[in-house]
């Protein structure tokens, strides 16, 4: 049974590979993420085909970042594809511009806080402000919500903190950096299992490599779904 809390990342080389994987997964998956890496490999065409011909929900993970007018124009163009989620960087002016660009559409704007592949040493190298990552994520999430974001992207480790913000009421929390028990962390540094992420307050979890690298991708999805629907995934505050 499909559970749209799970978003499968089609981080494969091209649209044909993505469509092939989606066909293998069939009705087990109803929500897919298509990222920047597939943009030149037919990513937008695949997004449209999965949406219009297969009835799937689509998360276009572009992480847009530019001057406000450019972001607004880009979002306006992308939103015409009736996407479900679209990511931009979490700077307030970027979020505000994206919100303007999507104003007449149903596309939800998700703001990226801190990439789940980064740790404190990476932030130091990028001259980011001092402090714990969790505190920075919480502060950026609050500002993004105030600027009009429909939701935010953060590590599962920060989901509970973000969920506790007054500004987070009615907003979405989407967490990459999710790995089933026993999976290789890959390039992620702040990870949790699917059940832990849901229990921490995530509305959606994004899983890619553990699915598309599996010998049996559909079985891998079914195992993840079973974990997400287990008692371990219950929210302490009663949310389901």
N, C-alpha and C positions, 0 to 999 in steps of 0.2 A: 504493500500500500504506500502511495506517495506521501511524503511528509516534507512540505516546502520549507521547513526549518533547515533542512540540509540543502546547501547549494554546492553543486559539483563544479569545480573549476576545470574548464576545458583548456588546460595549459599544454596543448599539443601543437605541432608545427603549423598546421593549416586547417582550412575549413573541412576538407575531405576527411582528415583524421578525426576532427571534432564530430562530424556527422556520423562517422562510423562508430565512435564510442557511444554517442547518444543512442544510436540504434541498438547497440548491445545492452545498454541500460534500460531501454524501453520505458515501461510505465513505472519503474522503480524510482525514477527521478523526474521531478517536475520543474526544477529550477537550476539554471546553469549560469556560470560566470564565464565571460569572455574578456580576456585581458589585452593589454597593450601588445604583448608578444605576438598575438595573432592578427594584429591590425593589418599588416601587409600580406597576410596569408588568407585573406577573405573573411576576416572576423565579422565585419558588419553584415556581409551577405549571410553568413551562418546564423548570426543573431536574428536576422529577419526571417530566415527559413524556419528556424526552430520555433519562433514566436508565431508566425502566421500559418505555417503548414502543420506544425506538430503540437501547437497549443502549450508550449513551454513558457515559463517565466524567464526573463533574461536580466542579468546583472552585468552591465557593461563597465568594466573596471579600467577606466582611462586615467584616473588620478590627474585630472586637468589642473594646470597651473600656468597662469599668464596674467597679463593685465586684465582688469575687469571687463572691458569691452570685448576683448577677444574670447574670454571665457563665456560671456553671455551669448555671443554669436555661435560658438562651438556647441554649447548646450542646446540652443534653439534648433540647430541643425540635427543634432543627435536625437533629440526628443521626438522628432517627427517619426521615428521608427517605433514609437510606443513601447519603449524600454520600461522595465519595472524599476531598476536601480541604476544610478550612474554616480561614479565617484569623482570627487574633486579634492584638492588639498584643503585642509581645514582652516586656512587663514580666513578670517571673517570677511574680508573684501571679496575673496574668491567665492566663498559660499553665497554671499549676497548676490553677486553677479550671476552665478549659476541658477539661483532661485528665480531671478528675473527671466533668464533664458528659458526656464522650464514652466513658466507661469501658466501657460494655457494647456499644459499637458499633465498626464498622470504620473510621469516619471518622478521618482523620489530621489532627491539629492542626498548622497551620503558623503560625509566629510571624513577624510583620513586624518587621524590624530598623529601617531607615530608608527611607522612601519614595523610589523612584527619581526622583520629580519634584523632590526637594529637593537643594540644594547647601549649602555651608558658610554662605553668607549667610542662607539660609532658617533654618538651625539657630540662627544668632546671633539672628535676629528672634524665634525661639521660646524664647529663653533656654536653649537646650540647652548642655550642657557643651562646653568648648573641646576642640580636638583634630581630627585628620584624620577624615573621615567613615569611611574604611576601618577605622580603629582602633575607632571607636565601634560600627560594624556587627559587627566581630569579637567585641567584648566582649559586646554584646547577644545575639549568636547563642549564645555559650558559656553565658550565663546561662539563655537560653531552653531549650537542650538539657538543662541540669541540672534545669530545672523540669518536664521531661517532654514538650517539643515533639517531634513526629515529624519536623519539618523546619523550615526557615526560608525567608523571602522576603528576597531581597537583590538588589542590582544585580549584573550580570555582573562588574563591576569588582571586587567583593569576594568572588566565588565561590571563587576559589583560596585566599584567606586563610581563609575559613570552612571549606573542605574540609580544610585542614591542621590544624584543631583536633582534639585527641584525642576530644573529646566528639561530633565530627561523624561518627564511625564508624557506619555503618548508617543515617544520617539523610538526609533529602531536602533538596536545595537547588533552589529554584524561582526563576527569574529573569524578572521583567518588565523593561521597559527594553530590549527586544530589537527591533532594526530591521534588515530586510534591507538590503543595499548599495543606496544610492541613495534610500532612503526618508526622508521628512521626520521629524525627531525629535519633532515635536509638542510635548507638554507634558513630555516626558522630558528629563532632564539628564545622566544617567549611563547611557549606552547602549553596546551592542555588537551585532555581527551575530549571527545564530543560530549559525553555526559557531564564532565566538569564544566565545560563552557556553558551549556544550557543551565546547569544549576547555578552558575555565577551570574546569570542574568541576560545571556545572549538570546536574541530573537532568532538569529540565523547563524549557522556555522558553515564555513567554507572549507571544503576538503578537495584536494586535487591529486597530488602524487600518489597517496595511498590507494586511490581508485584506479587511475589510468595506468599505474605500473603493476597492478595486481594481475596474477595469472587469470583470475576470474573477476572482472570488474563488477559485475552485477552482484556476485556473492559478497564482495567487499562492501558495496553499498548496503546490502541487506544487513550485514553485521553492524555497520555504523548506525543504521536506523534502529536496530534492536537495542543498541546501547543508548541512543537518544530517548527511547521510549521506556527505559528501565527506571526503577525507583531512584537510582543514583542521579538521574537527571532532573529530579524534582527541585523546584525553586524553594529555598527556605522561606520565602515570603508568600508562598502559595501561588505564584504565577506558574502557568503551564504553557 
